[in-house]
C-alpha cells in the first residue's frame, strides 16, 4: 500500500515553507551569536592539534540555544587543583542562513558547514564555546529536508590563542588572559599602539617579536603577549637593546624584562620562596615503612 496520495514529501514549495518557519522561529527566540573560524598555523600531524591557533574574524548570526534551563555538562567541579567549569550547550542554526550570512564570497569561511574546533561567543554571558560535534541530520528528513545544524559545544579554555577579530569584547579576552611579559624601557620615543607588533634583533641576527597588550608612557612599561622568534626556537627579549614598534615606529631601550606573574604584588607578598630556601631538611628522603610497625 502506497503512502497518502494527497500528501507528498518531495514538494519543494512545502519544504521551503517549512524552512521559512524554522528561520523565523530562530530569529524570534534565538540569540545573536558570534561565529569565530579557526585559522590553523602549525598543525601537529601526530596529535592532530594546533596550539598557536589564530582567530582573525567574527561573524554575527542568530542561533537558538537548545538548553532552556541552563547550560548542560558537569557544571562546576571543585577539585584539589581548583575549580573547573565544564559547561556545555547545543546551538541550532539554519543551513540557509549559514550559507547566506557566513558562507559568502567576501568572507574567509569556505567550509560547507560549521567546523569542529571553531568558536562561538555568547554576548549575554560573555563566554566562548568550542564546537565539538556538528549534527546535520536532526530532525531526520522531515519533508525530505535537512534545514538546520545542531552544534554541540563545550566551554572553551583559553590557551594563549591570538584573537584579532575586530570585536572588542572578544579581543579583550586575549589581553586579559594571555601570558604577559613586562618590559621596562628607557629613552623611549613615541607611543606604542596596543595591538601592534614590536621587534628586537638579538644575538646571531634572530628577530624577536611580540604583540603590545599595554603601554604606560609615564613609567615606560610595555606589556607584550605572544612572544616568538623567527628561527622557531625559544628566546627572550634582552636588555640594553632597542625595541621598535612596527606600526607606530616608536622605539625604546629595554632595561628590564619580567614575566607578569613575578611582578604581581599580591602574589609576591604571599610567596614563601625565600623561607623555604633556608630549610635544609625540608624533604625527608630517608627510608621508612609507614604501613608497618613502628620501630
C-alpha positions in Angstrom: 0.0 0.0 0.0 1.4 3.4 -1.0 1.6 6.5 1.2 -1.2 9.0 1.2 -1.7 10.3 -2.4 -2.9 13.7 -1.1 0.4 14.5 0.7 3.8 14.3 -0.9 7.1 14.6 0.8 9.2 15.9 -2.1 7.3 19.1 -3.0 9.9 21.9 -3.0 7.4 24.7 -2.0 6.3 22.8 1.1 9.9 22.2 2.1 10.8 25.9 1.7 7.8 26.9 3.7 8.9 24.5 6.5 12.4 26.0 6.4 11.0 29.6 6.4 9.1 28.8 9.6 12.2 27.4 11.2 14.2 30.5 10.3 11.5 32.8 11.6 11.4 30.9 14.9 15.2 31.1 15.3 15.1 34.9 14.7 12.2 35.3 17.2 13.5 33.0 20.0 17.2 32.9 19.3 20.2 34.9 20.3 22.8 36.9 18.3 25.9 34.7 18.4 29.4 35.4 17.0 31.0 32.7 15.0 34.8 32.6 15.0 36.6 30.5 12.4 39.9 29.0 13.5 43.0 29.6 11.4 45.4 26.7 11.6 49.0 27.9 11.8 51.1 24.9 12.6 49.2 21.6 12.9 50.7 18.8 14.8 50.3 15.8 12.4 50.7 13.3 15.3 48.2 14.7 17.8 46.0 16.5 15.3 46.1 19.8 17.2 47.2 23.3 16.6 48.2 25.1 19.8 49.0 28.6 18.4 45.7 28.9 16.6 44.5 32.3 15.4 41.0 33.8 15.3 41.1 36.8 12.9 37.4 37.4 12.3 33.9 37.1 13.8 30.5 36.9 12.2 27.2 37.5 13.9 24.3 35.2 13.2 21.2 34.2 15.1 21.2 30.8 16.8 18.8 29.1 19.2 20.2 27.7 22.4 18.5 24.4 23.0 19.3 24.4 26.7 16.4 26.4 28.1 17.1 25.7 31.8 20.8 26.5 31.8 24.0 25.1 30.4 24.5 21.3 30.3 27.7 19.5 31.1 29.1 18.6 34.5 28.8 22.1 35.8 31.3 23.5 38.4 33.7 20.9 39.8 35.6 21.6 42.9 38.9 19.7 43.0 42.1 19.8 44.9 43.6 21.8 42.0 40.9 24.4 41.9 37.6 24.9 40.3 36.8 23.5 36.8 33.8 24.8 34.9 32.6 22.2 32.4 29.6 23.9 30.8 28.1 22.5 27.6 25.4 23.7 25.2 23.7 22.9 22.0 23.2 25.7 19.4 20.8 25.4 16.4 21.5 27.4 13.2 19.7 27.4 9.9 21.5 26.0 7.0 20.1 28.6 4.6 21.1 31.4 6.9 24.6 29.8 7.3 25.1 29.9 3.5 23.7 33.4 3.1 25.4 35.1 6.1 28.6 33.2 6.7 29.5 31.2 3.6 29.8 34.2 1.3 32.3 35.0 -1.4 33.6 38.0 0.6 34.2 36.0 3.8 37.2 33.9 4.7 34.8 31.0 5.6 35.0 28.4 2.8 33.7 25.3 4.7 30.3 24.0 3.6 29.2 23.7 7.2 30.3 24.7 10.7 33.6 23.1 11.6 34.6 21.3 14.8 37.2 23.5 16.6 35.7 26.8 15.7 34.3 29.0 18.5 31.0 30.6 19.4 30.8 33.8 21.5 27.7 34.4 23.5 27.4 38.2 24.3 24.9 37.9 27.2 27.0 35.5 29.2 30.4 36.7 27.8 31.5 33.0 27.3 33.3 31.3 24.4 32.2 27.8 23.4 34.1 25.4 21.2 32.3 23.3 18.6 32.8 19.6 19.4 30.4 18.0 17.0 28.1 19.1 14.2 24.9 17.2 13.8 23.2 17.7 10.4 20.5 15.0 10.4 18.2 16.2 13.1 15.2 16.5 12.6 15.6 13.5 10.3 14.5 14.3 6.8 11.1 15.9 7.5 9.6 16.7 4.1 12.9 15.3 2.7 14.7 18.3 4.0 17.6 18.9 6.5 17.1 22.6 7.4 19.4 23.1 10.4 22.7 22.3 12.0 23.0 21.3 15.7 26.3 22.4 17.2 27.2 20.5 20.3 29.7 22.7 22.2 31.8 22.8 25.3 33.1 25.8 27.3 36.4 27.0 25.7 39.6 27.0 27.7 41.9 29.8 26.6 45.4 28.6 25.8 47.2 31.7 24.6 45.4 31.8 21.3 45.6 35.0 19.2 42.3 37.0 18.9 42.2 39.8 16.4 38.5 39.6 15.4 37.7 43.3 15.4 35.1 42.8 18.1 36.3 44.5 21.3 34.5 42.2 23.7 36.2 39.1 22.2 39.6 40.6 21.7 39.7 41.7 25.3 39.8 38.1 26.3 43.3 37.8 24.9 44.6 40.9 26.7 43.1 39.7 30.0 44.3 36.1 30.0 47.3 35.8 27.6 50.7 35.2 29.2 52.3 38.7 29.5 55.9 39.9 29.6 56.5 43.4 31.1 59.4 45.3 29.6 60.8 48.4 31.3 62.2 50.9 28.7 64.5 53.9 28.7 64.8 56.8 26.3 61.5 55.8 24.6 60.5 57.9 21.6 56.8 57.9 20.6 53.8 55.9 22.0 53.4 52.2 21.3 50.0 51.2 20.0 48.0 48.4 21.6 47.7 45.5 19.1 50.8 46.4 17.1 53.8 44.1 16.8 57.2 45.1 18.2 60.6 43.6 17.1 64.1 43.4 18.6 67.2 41.9 17.0 69.1 39.7 19.4 72.2 37.6 19.1 73.1 35.9 15.7 70.5 38.1 13.9 67.5 36.4 15.5 64.5 38.7 15.4 62.1 38.6 18.4 58.5 39.7 18.0 55.6 40.3 20.4 52.2 41.9 20.4 51.6 45.0 22.5 48.9 44.5 25.2 49.6 47.6 27.3 51.7 50.7 27.3 52.3 53.2 30.1 54.2 56.3 28.7 54.8 57.8 32.2 56.5 54.7 33.6 57.7 53.5 30.2 56.4 50.0 30.9 55.5 47.9 27.9 53.3 44.7 28.1 53.8 42.1 25.4 52.0 38.8 24.6 52.5 36.1 22.0 56.3 36.2 22.2 58.2 34.4 19.4 61.4 34.4 17.3 61.8 34.0 13.6 64.0 30.9 14.0 61.2 28.9 15.7 63.3 28.4 18.9 62.7 29.8 22.4 64.4 33.1 23.1 63.6 36.1 25.2 64.0 39.9 24.8 67.3 41.2 26.0 68.3 44.3 27.8 70.3 47.3 26.6 68.9 46.8 23.1 66.4 48.8 21.1 62.9 47.6 20.5 60.8 49.0 17.7 57.0 49.2 17.0 56.0 48.1 13.5 53.0 50.4 13.2 53.9 53.4 15.4 57.7 53.3 14.7 58.1 54.0 18.4 61.4 52.9 19.9 62.9 52.3 23.3 65.9 50.7 25.0 64.9 47.6 27.1 66.3 47.9 30.7 64.4 45.1 32.4 62.4 42.0 31.3 59.9 40.5 33.7 57.2 37.9 33.5 53.8 39.2 34.6 53.5 36.7 37.5 56.7 37.8 39.0 55.6 41.4 39.4 52.2 41.0 40.8 52.3 42.4 44.3 49.5 40.2 45.7 51.5 37.1 44.8 54.9 38.4 45.9 53.5 39.3 49.3 52.3 35.8 50.0 55.0 33.7 48.5 57.4 31.8 50.8 60.2 31.0 48.4 62.9 32.8 50.5 61.8 31.0 53.6 61.9 27.5 52.0 65.4 28.2 50.6 66.7 28.4 54.2 65.3 25.0 55.1 68.0 22.2 55.0 65.8 19.2 55.7 62.6 20.3 54.1 62.2 17.0 52.3 62.9 13.7 54.1 64.2 11.1 51.7 65.1 8.5 54.4 63.6 5.0 54.0 60.6 4.2 56.1 57.6 1.9 56.2 54.5 3.9 57.0 52.3 0.8 56.9 54.4 -1.4 59.2 55.0 -1.5 63.0 56.9 1.5 64.5 60.5 0.6 65.4 
